[in-house]
Every structure is written in structure tokens, then in C-alpha cells.
């Protein structure tokens, strides 16, 4: 076996192999605190002693929330004389600090941070294996009596008085008007985000106007060498931003000289995240509210795209001999790939955010027929064989002890379906590339063949439907002389799939498209959801229609998913369930060792309906996982 076929490590993450055990799904219940007062207790017992007269010079604020509690005059001081637990609210901030204040009709809570209000309730999992908590962007009362669970099994029972008091408070305070997902101004004219910035020296546009266009972009990606040489920038040419490149290189060098690596900073309402990879500096500048880890994943993908062209040894050799090397010449022709990848991050990339793959939903028996076809027709030089339809994975065959990394497949999918460069070359292509997740030190060779899903009359329709309605056969080998062997295998595989009806099944699944949320839970309040199987490193989601048909609507949805994902995956977070109320949506993130679930519903939906729908989605996904996911895949016995 050649060096290119040896993976650098035997890591087992993100591999598509082996069936996964299916333990029971945990059920979460809210646990009422001991000693809570009964809702029907006498008002005389709960009422604090009368207060002395207070000054009445303070005007009532018209926007102060109306909380359920006792009527007291507004106090000028922030101290409280409340003696009952139900008269006190606890404000928890994202930095971990807390503050208490009295719950009276004329008192307003202290100023909140950007993340909104949060209150934490203790949870109890029925099997007792672990604890969990809910973090909500809505203030809640610590009421007595039974409180229904967020994800329990008795959501259909009659609501208790304590639950009604809690819901009544949420309705009266109008917290649906607190938008924690994004600022409308940030996404204003988002459709123009991908318009090209003109070149400097143009007679039609002055340099000041070009610079204003460049600054108006919400997101930038810059790649430069340690010597300050520009390598890639998504918007504008080198002459326009050369000054900014020099400033960034100077700041990075200053911190490196102090033996303190600079990872990120905030300036001008934008977040700057910097990643150093050998002789390269990769910089992300974002005003879309993404977290630092999310931006680092995107920078890592751009770096992997560079390695897929050069390989790590070649990149190191270029800069070891000449640190001031201009890398733009070796990377010439790859700018469309880098730009397509960067634009997918700006629009919102679900596979990149969750580091997972999406598969085409078909029956398990149909997928096994396709797997057996690939195994029976495989040639000796084949390393990986894949069938992709509509940009989603249908089948994969791999050798024993070799794994497919999701980042490698995302690079391939970006090359085939986003950049459109390979598709423009014709029906079949022979491409040398490096798969960094597999082995960043050598090249593999990929045979690509496109098969039209249906006949079309115009060339424009073919271009628009290249991803949605097309079947692609990918055959990867470590032997650069195996082109004709892989072409013969491709012909045999397509012919056999036509005979056994697999091609018809795949085309029908493509034409059907993604399922709707109402197909899973009839009458559900859910507008969209994403379910990720952590063991299989794959996800499934319904169609964006009818609520997220426009580019702006999808970006808003992905921004909300970014916020939920960052909240539950933060280093200091111990959340298992995260519930968020915003002006436009209510949302839920649910994390377990088996799966991750992110749900979005309209602002008028109740939390009971949201939780009930989340339970049903999980039950459906566990029941249908052999249709919506590839479990194990096809493994060839030869090495």
C-alpha cells in the first residue's frame, strides 16, 4: 500500500462504520424545589409585614413589566425586604454572575446583557444517570406545586395552578418582544453581501466608494503569510486592502514577539478571530454573531482547502526555502473553491456548523442493494466509492481499517456542487487532490461522473438543478494510473443500478425532496429542526419550505442555530436543555450522549407544544435511523 493510503492516525472519530447500540431515550422532568409554598396557601401567610411610607416622587415607567406578585410602592433603592421565596427573582448572566431583585408589579429587573434574561431550573432524569438544566431567556417564578416537565411523558395532562401562574407571567411581561437571535440592522440588504467589490483604478468608481463597499460586508476571510504577503481575501483586491493586511500582520507579530499568541479580539462591532497554521495566518472578521469556535472551524476548512491543493509537505517546503514566498501562484485557479466555501459559511452551512453529513432518505433494503452493487463491481485499485444524489450521500464503500472524515467529504462536495468548476468540465473528470483528514502528506485521485436525474430543455435549468436533481458517482484511488479501471467500474455500477431499479429509487427520492416537519409530527408547531446522530456523525432536517424560502430567512434561521449551538457547547456550559424566547421564534436545544436536537417554532407557540413536538421528533428519528442515516456502510475485505 502506498504512503498516500496510510492514515496518519487510527482515530475512530467521524467514521461511518459499525451498527450503534440504541439505548432508551432519556426523559427529562423538572424537579420542584423542596419547601416551596402551595399556590392555594393563604395570602395572609405570604404577605410581608407592612412597609413604612415611601417617597412617591419616582414616576412609574410605562415599559416596566407587570409581574405576578404583591402590589407595593416603587422603591428608589435596589435592596429588597421580601421574605417569601416567590417574591424574589434571580438574574443569571452569561459570565456566571447572579443578582436578586424583588418581584413587584411596579419594579423592573436590572438591565440585561445581549443574551437576554436567563433563569436556571434543576432537572431530574428519570433513570438518575445524570443531571441537566434549562436555561431560558425568560424570567420565571419559583412557584410551588407540581410543575410539568419540559420533555416529560405527561404533557397532555391538565396544567397545575403553578404552571398557569408561570405561563401567565410570561404572557403579561411580553417577553416575546425580546429578540436574542440577531439584530435586524446587521442583516439589512443581506442579498448584496455576495456582490463583488470592484477593482481599484476603475474610472467608474472611486477608491473611497470601493472602500465603503468593502467595509459594508458583514463577513471577511483573509489569508496571509507570516511575512505579511496576502494570499487570499474574499472581498476586494490586494491594492484596496493592502493597508489592512499590514495592520493585521503587525498586530499578530507584536503578540508573537511577546510570546502571547493572539486568538481574537473585538473592534468596531465585529469579531476578529485569528488562527495560525505554520507559515499561514487565517483571519475571520464577522458581524453575524458567530462564536469563536464556530469561526475557527470555518478557518480550519479554508486551510484544509489549501492543503487539498498543495499537501502539507509541499506547503512547508515552499516557505522553508523562502519565507517571503508568494503563495498565490501555486494556488492559482483555486480562488473559486475558496470563495465558494467562504460564501457557504456566510449564507450558513449546516454541515460545517455541526461537523456532520446529510444522507438521502431511502429504505434500508434499497441502500443495501446499492452497497452490494459497489462491492460486486469494485476494482482492485479502488480506495473509496461513493454515490451522491442531490448533494446528499446515498452510499459509500471503504476498505477495512480506513475511515472517511466529514471534513474531507465537505471539501469534495464544495468542489463538486458549490464551486461549479468541476461540473463545467463535462460529464466525467479526473482530479488529483489531497484529503487532509485521511492523509495530508500525499495525493489521491478522484474519478467523477455526473448522471442527469431527468432531461431538461434549457442549459440554465441544468445549471440551477446541478445539485438538486443530479446523481454523482465518485471513485477514489491512490493509483494515478487507474483512470480507465475506475471508468470501467463506473460503467458497470451504473448499468447494474439501472437493472435492479436503484437508479429509479434514487431519482424518486430526489424528486420527492426533503420531508416537511408536518410529515413527521402532524399539526406540529415546529417550523424547522435539525437532528444529529452523534455516533454516526450525520444529521437530518426537513425542508426549508414554507417558512424559510428566501436567502435572508435562511440566514436568520442559521444565526439562531449558531446561537443555540454556541450556548450548549460553551466551555463553561453544563446545559442539556436550552430554551430560548425571541421576538421572531421560540427555540430549543436538547443534548444527550446519543443525539443533538435543535428545534425552531413561531413566537406564538407554547412551550408545551414545542416540547411535545421535540419528543416526537426524537422518537421518529430513532425509529427511522436506518433510513435517514448510513450505519456502517459497505466495507471491502481486501486491503
BELURQUI-V475284 format. One record per pair of residues at least 6 apart in sequence whose C-alpha atoms are under 7 Angstrom apart, sorted by the first residue. I is the first residue (numbers start at 1). J is the second residue. D is the distance in Angstrom with one decimal. If there is no record, write none. Layout:
I:J:D + I:J:D
This chain:
4:439:6.5 + 4:442:4.8 + 4:443:6.2 + 4:444:6.8 + 4:478:6.4 + 5:478:6.3 + 6:439:6.8 + 7:438:5.2 + 7:439:5.1 + 8:439:5.8 + 14:405:5.6 + 14:406:6.5 + 14:537:5.6 + 15:403:5.0 + 15:404:5.5 + 15:405:6.3 + 16:403:6.9 + 16:404:6.8 + 16:536:6.2 + 16:631:6.4 + 16:632:5.1 + 16:633:6.3 + 17:631:6.2 + 17:632:3.3 + 17:633:6.0 + 18:631:6.4 + 18:632:4.2 + 19:631:5.7 + 19:632:5.9 + 26:125:6.7 + 27:125:5.9 + 27:126:6.2 + 27:151:6.3 + 27:152:5.8 + 28:123:6.7 + 28:124:6.0 + 28:125:4.7 + 28:126:6.6 + 28:149:6.7 + 28:151:5.3 + 28:152:5.5 + 29:123:5.8 + 29:124:5.4 + 29:125:6.2 + 29:149:4.3 + 29:150:6.5 + 29:151:6.4 + 29:152:5.3 + 30:122:6.5 + 30:123:4.7 + 30:124:6.1 + 30:147:6.7 + 30:148:6.7 + 30:149:4.8 + 30:150:6.9 + 31:122:6.1 + 31:123:5.5 + 31:124:5.9 + 32:146:6.7 + 32:147:6.7 + 36:143:6.8 + 36:144:4.7 + 37:144:4.8 + 38:144:5.0 + 38:145:5.7 + 39:144:5.9 + 39:145:6.5 + 39:161:6.7 + 39:162:6.4 + 46:84:6.5 + 48:82:6.9 + 48:83:6.5 + 60:106:7.0 + 64:106:6.7 + 64:107:6.8 + 64:108:5.3 + 65:108:6.2 + 65:173:4.9 + 66:105:5.0 + 66:106:6.9 + 66:172:6.2 + 66:173:5.6 + 67:103:6.5 + 67:104:6.2 + 67:105:5.1 + 67:169:5.9 + 67:173:6.7 + 68:105:6.8 + 68:169:6.1 + 69:87:6.8 + 69:103:6.3 + 69:104:5.5 + 69:105:6.5 + 70:104:5.9 + 71:104:6.2 + 71:105:6.0 + 72:104:6.5 + 74:106:5.7 + 74:107:6.0 + 80:101:6.5 + 80:102:5.8 + 82:88:6.8 + 82:102:6.5 + 86:141:6.4 + 86:142:5.9 + 86:143:6.2 + 87:102:5.7 + 87:103:5.1 + 88:100:6.6 + 88:101:5.7 + 88:102:4.6 + 88:103:5.4 + 89:100:5.5 + 89:101:5.4 + 89:102:6.1 + 89:103:6.1 + 89:141:7.0 + 90:98:6.7 + 90:99:5.7 + 90:100:4.4 + 90:101:6.7 + 91:98:5.4 + 91:99:5.0 + 91:100:5.9 + 91:117:6.9 + 91:118:6.6 + 91:119:6.7 + 92:98:4.5 + 92:99:6.7 + 92:118:5.6 + 92:119:6.1 + 93:118:6.8 + 101:109:6.9 + 114:180:6.9 + 115:180:5.9 + 116:137:5.5 + 116:180:6.2 + 117:137:4.5 + 117:138:5.3 + 117:139:6.1 + 118:135:5.9 + 118:136:4.9 + 118:137:4.5 + 118:138:5.8 + 118:139:6.3 + 119:135:5.7 + 119:136:5.7 + 119:138:6.9 + 119:139:5.9 + 119:140:6.7 + 120:133:6.4 + 120:134:5.5 + 120:135:5.0 + 120:136:7.0 + 121:133:5.7 + 121:134:5.6 + 122:132:6.8 + 122:133:5.2 + 123:131:6.2 + 123:132:5.2 + 123:133:5.2 + 124:131:5.7 + 124:132:6.7 + 125:131:6.3 + 132:575:6.1 + 132:576:5.1 + 133:575:5.4 + 133:576:6.0 + 133:577:6.1 + 134:575:6.6 + 134:577:5.1 + 134:578:5.3 + 134:579:6.6 + 135:578:5.1 + 135:579:6.0 + 136:578:6.5 + 136:579:4.8 + 136:580:5.3 + 137:580:5.2 + 137:581:5.7 + 138:175:6.6 + 138:581:6.8 + 140:166:6.4 + 141:166:6.2 + 143:162:5.6 + 144:162:6.0 + 145:162:5.6 + 146:160:6.5 + 146:162:6.7 + 147:160:7.0 + 147:162:6.5 + 147:163:5.6 + 148:155:7.0 + 148:163:7.0 + 150:608:6.9 + 150:611:5.7 + 151:611:5.4 + 151:612:6.9 + 151:615:6.6 + 155:608:6.6 + 155:612:6.8 + 176:581:6.1 + 176:582:5.4 + 176:583:4.8 + 176:603:6.5 + 177:582:6.5 + 177:583:4.5 + 178:582:5.3 + 178:583:5.4 + 179:582:4.2 + 179:583:4.4 + 179:584:7.0 + 180:582:5.4 + 181:559:6.8 + 181:560:5.4 + 181:563:6.8 + 181:582:6.6 + 190:552:6.4 + 193:217:5.8 + 196:235:6.8 + 197:210:6.5 + 197:213:6.5 + 197:214:6.5 + 197:235:6.1 + 197:236:5.2 + 198:210:6.5 + 198:236:6.8 + 199:236:6.8 + 199:237:6.1 + 200:207:6.2 + 200:239:6.8 + 200:240:6.4 + 214:235:6.5 + 214:236:6.4 + 218:286:5.9 + 218:287:5.3 + 218:288:6.7 + 219:285:5.5 + 219:286:4.5 + 219:287:6.4 + 219:346:6.8 + 220:234:6.1 + 220:235:6.9 + 220:284:5.9 + 220:285:5.0 + 220:286:6.6 + 221:233:5.7 + 221:234:5.7 + 221:283:5.8 + 221:284:4.8 + 221:285:6.4 + 222:232:5.8 + 222:233:4.5 + 222:234:6.9 + 222:282:5.9 + 222:283:5.1 + 222:284:6.5 + 223:230:6.4 + 223:231:5.4 + 223:232:5.0 + 223:233:6.4 + 223:281:5.8 + 223:282:4.6 + 223:283:6.3 + 224:230:4.4 + 224:231:5.0 + 224:232:6.9 + 224:280:5.9 + 224:281:5.3 + 224:282:6.6 + 225:231:7.0 + 225:279:5.8 + 225:280:4.5 + 225:281:5.9 + 226:279:5.4 + 226:280:5.8 + 226:281:6.5 + 227:323:6.7 + 227:324:5.7 + 228:246:6.4 + 228:249:5.7 + 229:326:6.6 + 231:327:6.0 + 231:328:5.5 + 234:339:6.1 + 252:262:6.3 + 255:261:5.8 + 255:262:6.0 + 262:274:6.9 + 263:273:5.9 + 263:274:5.0 + 263:275:6.5 + 264:272:5.2 + 264:273:4.2 + 264:274:5.6 + 265:271:6.1 + 265:272:5.3 + 265:273:6.7 + 266:272:5.9 + 269:287:6.7 + 270:285:6.4 + 270:286:5.5 + 270:287:4.7 + 271:285:5.6 + 271:286:5.3 + 271:287:6.4 + 272:283:6.9 + 272:284:5.8 + 272:285:4.7 + 272:286:6.8 + 273:283:5.7 + 273:284:5.2 + 273:285:6.6 + 273:292:6.5 + 273:295:6.9 + 274:281:7.0 + 274:282:5.8 + 274:283:4.6 + 274:284:6.6 + 275:281:5.9 + 275:282:5.2 + 275:283:6.4 + 276:282:6.4 + 279:319:6.9 + 282:299:6.4 + 284:295:6.7 + 290:562:6.4 + 291:566:6.4 + 294:353:6.7 + 302:338:6.6 + 304:436:6.3 + 305:411:6.6 + 307:434:6.7 + 307:436:6.7 + 307:440:6.9 + 308:433:5.4 + 308:434:4.1 + 308:435:5.8 + 308:436:6.5 + 309:433:6.0 + 309:434:6.4 + 311:434:6.2 + 311:440:5.6 + 311:441:5.5 + 311:442:6.2 + 312:440:5.8 + 312:441:5.6 + 313:441:6.0 + 318:325:6.9 + 319:325:6.2 + 336:419:6.1 + 337:415:6.3 + 337:419:5.5 + 340:418:5.9 + 340:419:5.3 + 341:414:6.5 + 347:555:5.8 + 348:555:6.0 + 348:558:5.6 + 351:357:5.8 + 355:406:6.7 + 356:406:6.0 + 356:537:4.9 + 356:538:4.7 + 356:539:6.2 + 357:406:6.4 + 357:537:6.7 + 357:538:4.6 + 357:539:6.0 + 358:392:5.5 + 358:393:6.5 + 358:538:5.7 + 358:539:5.3 + 358:540:5.9 + 359:392:4.8 + 359:393:4.5 + 359:394:6.0 + 359:628:6.3 + 359:629:6.0 + 360:392:5.4 + 360:393:5.9 + 360:394:5.5 + 360:628:6.6 + 361:627:5.4 + 361:628:4.6 + 362:509:7.0 + 362:627:5.3 + 362:628:6.9 + 363:627:5.1 + 364:626:5.8 + 364:627:5.4 + 366:502:6.9 + 367:395:6.8 + 370:395:6.8 + 370:502:6.7 + 371:395:6.2 + 371:397:6.9 + 371:634:5.6 + 373:493:6.4 + 373:496:7.0 + 374:397:6.8 + 374:493:6.4 + 375:636:6.6 + 377:489:6.0 + 377:492:6.5 + 377:493:6.2 + 378:489:6.2 + 379:485:6.7 + 379:489:6.4 + 381:477:5.9 + 381:479:6.6 + 381:482:6.7 + 382:475:6.8 + 382:476:6.1 + 382:477:5.0 + 383:398:6.2 + 383:399:6.4 + 383:476:5.6 + 383:477:4.9 + 383:478:6.9 + 384:397:5.7 + 384:398:4.9 + 384:475:5.9 + 384:476:5.0 + 384:477:6.9 + 385:396:5.6 + 385:397:5.0 + 385:398:6.7 + 385:474:5.8 + 385:475:4.6 + 385:476:6.3 + 386:395:5.7 + 386:396:4.4 + 386:397:6.5 + 386:473:6.0 + 386:474:5.0 + 386:475:6.4 + 387:393:6.4 + 387:394:5.4 + 387:395:5.2 + 387:396:6.5 + 387:472:5.9 + 387:473:4.8 + 387:474:6.3 + 388:394:5.3 + 388:471:5.8 + 388:472:5.1 + 388:473:6.5 + 389:470:5.8 + 389:471:4.4 + 389:472:6.2 + 390:467:5.0 + 390:468:4.2 + 390:469:5.3 + 390:470:5.7 + 390:471:6.7 + 390:510:6.3 + 391:417:6.9 + 391:467:5.6 + 391:468:6.7 + 395:633:6.8 + 396:633:5.8 + 396:634:6.2 + 397:633:6.3 + 397:634:4.5 + 397:635:5.6 + 397:636:6.9 + 398:634:6.5 + 398:635:5.1 + 398:636:6.1 + 399:635:5.5 + 399:636:4.9 + 399:637:6.7 + 399:638:6.8 + 399:639:6.2 + 400:635:5.9 + 400:636:6.3 + 400:637:6.3 + 400:639:6.6 + 405:437:5.7 + 405:438:6.9 + 407:437:6.7 + 408:435:5.5 + 408:436:6.8 + 408:437:5.8 + 415:422:6.8 + 416:422:5.7 + 416:423:6.5 + 417:467:5.7 + 427:449:5.6 + 427:450:5.2 + 428:448:5.3 + 428:449:4.3 + 428:450:6.4 + 429:447:5.8 + 429:448:5.0 + 429:449:6.6 + 430:446:5.8 + 430:447:4.8 + 430:448:6.5 + 431:445:5.7 + 431:446:5.1 + 431:447:6.5 + 432:443:6.3 + 432:444:5.8 + 432:445:4.4 + 432:446:6.2 + 433:443:5.3 + 433:444:5.5 + 433:445:6.2 + 434:440:6.2 + 434:442:6.1 + 434:443:4.5 + 434:444:5.8 + 444:476:6.8 + 444:477:5.9 + 444:478:4.8 + 445:476:5.6 + 445:477:5.3 + 445:478:6.0 + 445:479:7.0 + 445:480:6.0 + 446:474:6.8 + 446:475:5.7 + 446:476:4.4 + 446:477:6.5 + 447:474:5.8 + 447:475:5.1 + 447:476:6.2 + 447:483:7.0 + 447:486:6.8 + 448:473:6.0 + 448:474:4.9 + 448:475:6.7 + 449:472:5.7 + 449:473:5.3 + 449:474:6.7 + 450:471:6.1 + 450:472:4.6 + 450:473:6.6 + 451:470:6.1 + 451:471:5.0 + 451:472:5.9 + 452:470:5.1 + 452:471:6.3 + 453:469:5.2 + 453:470:4.7 + 453:471:6.2 + 453:507:6.0 + 456:462:6.6 + 469:510:6.1 + 475:486:6.6 + 497:503:5.4 + 514:542:5.5 + 514:543:5.0 + 515:542:5.1 + 515:543:5.9 + 516:542:5.1 + 516:543:5.5 + 517:526:6.6 + 517:527:6.8 + 517:528:6.5 + 517:542:5.7 + 518:524:5.9 + 520:617:6.8 + 521:613:6.7 + 521:616:6.7 + 524:613:6.2 + 525:601:5.7 + 525:605:6.3 + 525:609:6.7 + 525:610:6.6 + 526:599:6.8 + 526:600:5.8 + 526:601:4.4 + 526:610:7.0 + 527:547:6.6 + 527:600:5.7 + 527:601:5.0 + 527:602:6.9 + 528:542:6.4 + 528:599:6.1 + 528:600:5.4 + 529:541:5.8 + 529:542:6.8 + 529:598:5.4 + 529:599:4.3 + 529:600:6.1 + 530:539:6.8 + 530:540:6.0 + 530:541:4.7 + 530:597:5.8 + 530:598:5.2 + 530:599:6.7 + 531:539:5.5 + 531:540:5.4 + 531:541:6.4 + 531:596:5.9 + 531:597:4.7 + 531:598:6.6 + 532:538:5.7 + 532:539:4.1 + 532:540:6.5 + 532:595:5.5 + 532:596:5.1 + 532:597:6.5 + 533:539:6.0 + 533:594:6.4 + 533:595:4.7 + 533:596:6.8 + 534:594:5.7 + 534:595:5.2 + 535:594:6.6 + 536:631:6.7 + 538:629:6.6 + 540:628:6.8 + 548:554:5.3 + 564:589:6.2 + 568:575:5.7 + 576:590:5.8 + 576:591:5.0 + 576:592:6.8 + 577:589:5.6 + 577:590:4.6 + 577:591:6.4 + 578:588:5.6 + 578:589:5.0 + 578:590:6.5 + 579:587:5.9 + 579:588:4.6 + 579:589:6.6 + 580:586:5.7 + 580:587:5.2 + 580:588:6.3 + 581:587:6.6 + 583:603:6.6 + 584:602:6.7 + 584:603:5.5 + 585:600:6.5 + 585:601:5.6 + 585:602:4.7 + 585:603:4.5 + 586:600:6.0 + 586:601:5.4 + 586:602:6.1 + 586:603:5.5 + 587:599:5.5 + 587:600:4.4 + 587:601:6.2 + 588:598:5.7 + 588:599:5.1 + 588:600:6.6 + 589:597:5.7 + 589:598:4.5 + 589:599:6.5 + 590:596:5.8 + 590:597:5.1 + 590:598:6.5 + 591:597:6.5
